[in-house]
Amino acid sequence: MKRKATKIVELVIADDSEELTIDAISLVTSPAIEQDFVFFGKENNNLTLAKVDEEKRMLVSPALIPNKQIFRYDPNTDSNYYVYFSKETVRQASELYLKHNNHHKATYQHEDRVSGVLTIESWIKEGEQDKSKLYGFDLPDGTWFVKMKIENDEMWNKIKDGELKGLSIEGYFINKMEKMGKQQFSNEEIREAIKELLSEQRVELGLVDDALKYTKGVKTFGKNIDISEEELEKTFRSVKVDLEELETDLNALKKGMKAIETSAKELGLKANSIPEYKEAIDVVKYGEKQIQKGKKLLK
């Protein structure tokens, strides 16, 4: 059976949890954004293009890079996916991090809280003259940079020894489509969001269709196929996961449809006049039909 497609999900800020958006910054061995920090001290200065005097135990690093795809794994569904943040979300996150006084919060490897790690500068890159260039970074506009003072001896030694290589944020974000179902957006924003999700659904449905055909063939001709009970059970479990994920995504699509119905009404339009809405109806109907077919097959 085909391997499940990898999703790409946009994460946004939840309005009811703004204080948790960036709760802390973690010093890690493998940063999720795949960018190492540069550190410098009186005795060890490894800056690429600049020499900083009279400062020590400092590091400079990107905290979030807009539109950078970050790998994630969901153990509940045994599936891989990617998340990303828009420029606007990165900017909002950087502002909320300071607004809620979280600049003194840090962790080690996303586990233990550590003291003596303080964010002393925070800025968004704007243009080619940005000072991040002085530190050897060539990242897109909209990147959120921080400079941190490391007074914790243990953490500083791990940085100098190369054990800790970068930063990863800790915070609370939600799927863009989840947020769509909770509040009102412009008609154009919702249309774009539904268009993105529809693209994912076509891939999901194609995989489910293939899985159902394969499963039906195994059940129909299983006695004549050289396949063990263990392999058969594994196939059924995989199909079940595909169906569960499709059902979850269809529910998210339905929420988006509800939002577009509300927005259309406020604008004096009929939802059925919007092409993406009409297509979403067909996708939902077909997806639900395939889910029912799959559940019947797996009995």
FENRAJO-V341673 format. One record per residue. RES is the residue in one letter. PSI is psi in degrees with one decimal (none if undefined). Layout:
res=[RES;RES]
psi=[PSI;PSI]
//
This chain:
res=[M;K;R;K;A;T;K;I;V;E;L;V;I;A;D;D;S;E;E;L;T;I;D;A;I;S;L;V;T;S;P;A;I;E;Q;D;F;V;F;F;G;K;E;N;N;N;L;T;L;A;K;V;D;E;E;K;R;M;L;V;S;P;A;L;I;P;N;K;Q;I;F;R;Y;D;P;N;T;D;S;N;Y;Y;V;Y;F;S;K;E;T;V;R;Q;A;S;E;L;Y;L;K;H;N;N;H;H;K;A;T;Y;Q;H;E;D;R;V;S;G;V;L;T;I;E;S;W;I;K;E;G;E;Q;D;K;S;K;L;Y;G;F;D;L;P;D;G;T;W;F;V;K;M;K;I;E;N;D;E;M;W;N;K;I;K;D;G;E;L;K;G;L;S;I;E;G;Y;F;I;N;K;M;E;K;M;G;K;Q;Q;F;S;N;E;E;I;R;E;A;I;K;E;L;L;S;E;Q;R;V;E;L;G;L;V;D;D;A;L;K;Y;T;K;G;V;K;T;F;G;K;N;I;D;I;S;E;E;E;L;E;K;T;F;R;S;V;K;V;D;L;E;E;L;E;T;D;L;N;A;L;K;K;G;M;K;A;I;E;T;S;A;K;E;L;G;L;K;A;N;S;I;P;E;Y;K;E;A;I;D;V;V;K;Y;G;E;K;Q;I;Q;K;G;K;K;L;L;K]
psi=[147.7;147.4;142.2;136.7;148.6;128.6;156.1;117.5;131.0;129.4;141.1;172.6;132.6;123.6;-29.8;3.6;38.8;-33.7;-16.3;2.5;-55.5;98.3;-31.3;165.9;133.7;137.2;121.9;163.3;-41.4;92.9;138.2;-31.3;2.8;37.5;120.1;153.2;166.4;142.5;155.4;149.3;177.4;-34.4;-10.1;103.7;109.6;26.7;142.2;-46.4;-3.4;154.0;120.7;121.6;158.1;7.5;145.6;164.2;48.2;153.2;150.8;134.7;150.1;138.5;-38.1;138.5;121.9;138.6;10.0;122.9;125.0;124.6;138.6;154.3;131.0;104.9;-23.5;-32.6;1.7;47.6;151.7;150.7;171.0;148.9;158.1;164.1;137.3;168.1;-43.4;-41.8;-39.8;-45.3;-45.8;-42.5;-42.3;-36.4;-41.7;-31.2;-42.8;-39.2;-38.5;18.8;42.4;9.8;-14.0;3.8;128.4;156.6;167.0;118.1;34.2;21.4;-70.9;135.9;139.6;145.1;169.1;21.9;113.1;131.7;119.2;-14.3;146.5;128.7;159.6;130.9;130.3;95.8;168.2;-15.1;7.2;144.8;-11.9;-24.9;-32.6;-25.7;7.5;9.3;137.0;74.2;160.9;156.8;144.6;-7.7;138.3;120.3;149.6;149.8;131.1;142.0;126.0;100.6;-6.3;115.4;-44.5;-44.9;-41.0;-39.7;-37.3;-33.9;-47.8;-35.4;-6.1;5.7;-41.3;128.5;-15.5;-171.1;150.1;139.9;155.7;123.4;-173.2;117.0;163.1;161.6;137.2;-39.1;-30.8;-41.8;-34.9;-36.5;-10.1;-19.9;173.1;134.8;170.2;156.1;-40.2;-40.3;-43.5;-38.1;-43.3;-41.2;-43.2;-37.0;-42.2;-45.8;-35.5;-38.0;-41.6;-39.4;-36.2;-40.0;-45.0;-48.5;-38.0;-42.2;-41.4;-41.9;-47.3;-42.7;-41.2;-40.4;-43.5;-45.6;-41.1;-41.1;-41.0;-41.6;-35.3;-41.9;17.8;-35.5;-24.4;5.2;136.1;82.9;133.1;161.6;-36.2;-43.0;-38.3;-44.8;-39.1;-40.6;-45.4;-40.1;-41.0;-42.3;-39.1;-42.4;-43.3;-43.5;-40.7;-40.7;-38.9;-41.2;-42.2;-44.6;-35.9;-36.6;-38.7;-38.7;-39.2;-38.5;-41.5;-36.5;-39.1;-41.3;-40.4;-30.5;-45.4;-46.1;-42.1;-41.4;-42.9;-28.9;1.8;24.8;164.6;131.6;-35.1;-12.8;-7.5;117.3;-43.7;-34.6;-44.5;-40.3;-38.0;-38.3;-46.3;-40.2;-43.9;-45.8;-46.8;-42.0;-43.6;-36.4;-42.5;-35.4;-44.9;-40.3;-42.3;-43.2;-36.9;-40.0;-35.7;-7.5;none]
//
